[in-house]
Amino acid sequence: MASRLNPYISFRDTARQAMEFYQSVFGGELAVNTFGEFGGGEGPLANLIMHSQLETDAGFTIMGADTPEEMPYDPGNNITVSLSGDDAELLRGYWAKLSQGGTVTVPLEKQMWGDEFGQCTDKFGVPWMVNISGAAS
């Protein structure tokens, strides 16, 4: 396998819902492992996500996990996920799903550099940027 770079997003008790949401946005295969499957037993972590990985048909990989209560958790302050390309229809579709129920900080529209660009924070607190190269509004 070639090297790759992909986001690994931390959640507080919502990793399963968030990763299923991203699967509904991007499609693909989602693999999920709980703490219980790796020796977390019947405790409070048993049903929480220790690791999940979404592999999409478009070649995206998104990983995520729940952060146990005893570990620090500060969502949204250190990562923004960027989607870019020239398939305007596909990227606009992702934008519509990601921004639904979230907060749009920059509407998806033509920008001074000529591309269509928008920023939003999804309903799980994850910031996203979408840039459509040379797109017409």
N, C-alpha and C positions, 0 to 999 in steps of 0.2 A: 504494500500500500504506500502511496506517495504521502508526503507530509501534508497536513492540512491545518487550518486555523478556523476555529468555530467558537461561537459563544457558549459559555457554560453559565447558566443563570441560576441563582439561588432564590429560593422562596421560603416562606414561613407557613408550612402546613397546606399550601395550595399547589404544589408541584404537579400532582396528578391532573388537576383541573386545568392548569396553565398549559401543560404539555399536550393534553387532549385538545385544548383550544388551538394551539399552534398546528396540530395535526389537521384540524378542521379548516384552518387557513391555507396551509401549504400542501396537504395530502401527505402521502408517504407511510412508512412503517415506523411505529413507535414501540420501543422496547422499554419496559419499566421493571425495576427491581426495588423491593421494599427493604427496610432495615430488618424486618422479621425474616426475610429470606436469607439474610446473611448473619443470623444469630441474634437478632434483636428480640426474639421470643415474643412474649405476650405483653411486653411493656408498652409505654405510651408511644414509642417510636415504631412499633411493629408494622403498622400500616402506612407509615410515611415513606416517601420515596428517597432511597439512598442514592440511586442513579437512574436517569432515564436518558434515552437518546432517540431523536427523531431523524430519520434519513429520508429525504424527499426525492421525488422523481426529478426535480430540477437541480439536484446536486447539493442542496443545503443540508447542513447538519446542525441541529440544536440540541444541546445537552442541558439537563437541569436536575435539581435535587432539593429536598426540604432541608432547611437548616435547623438542627435541634435547638431547643430553647436555651440551652447553656452556652450556645455559641453566638457571637455577635452577628447581627443582621441589619443591614442598612440599604434597603432596596433603591435602585435607580441612581445612585450617586457615582458609580464607577464604570458604567457600561452603557453604550447606545448601540443597538443593532442596526446595521445599515444594509438596505436592499437597493441594488442599483442595476441598471441595464437598459436595453432599448426595447424590450417587449412591453409596450405601454399598457396593453389590455391586461396582461398578467399582473403587472406591478400595481395598476389601479385596483384590481381585484383584491390583491393582498392588502393594500391601503384601506379599502372599504371595510374589510373584516377586522383588521388590527385596530382601527380607530373607533369602531363601534363599541360603545360602552366605556371608552377611554376618554382622553383629553387631547384635543388637537392643539398643538402649540404653534405650528406653521401650517396653514392650509396647503393641500397639494395643488399647486398652480405654477404657471410659468414664472421663472425667476430671471434676474438680470443677466445671469450667465447663459441663458438660453434653454436650460433644462427645466423640466417640471420637477418640483421638489416639495416635500412636506415632512413635518415632524409631528409625532404624536406619542403619547404614553398610553399603552394599552391598559385594560382593566385590571391587570396584575401588577401595574407599576413599572413595567419595562419600557424604556424609551426606544423609539424606532425612527429611522430616517429612511425615506424612499426618494430615490433620484431616478428620473426617467430621462435618459440621454436624448437630447434633440427633440423632445416631444412637443407637439402642438397642443395647446389647451383647447 
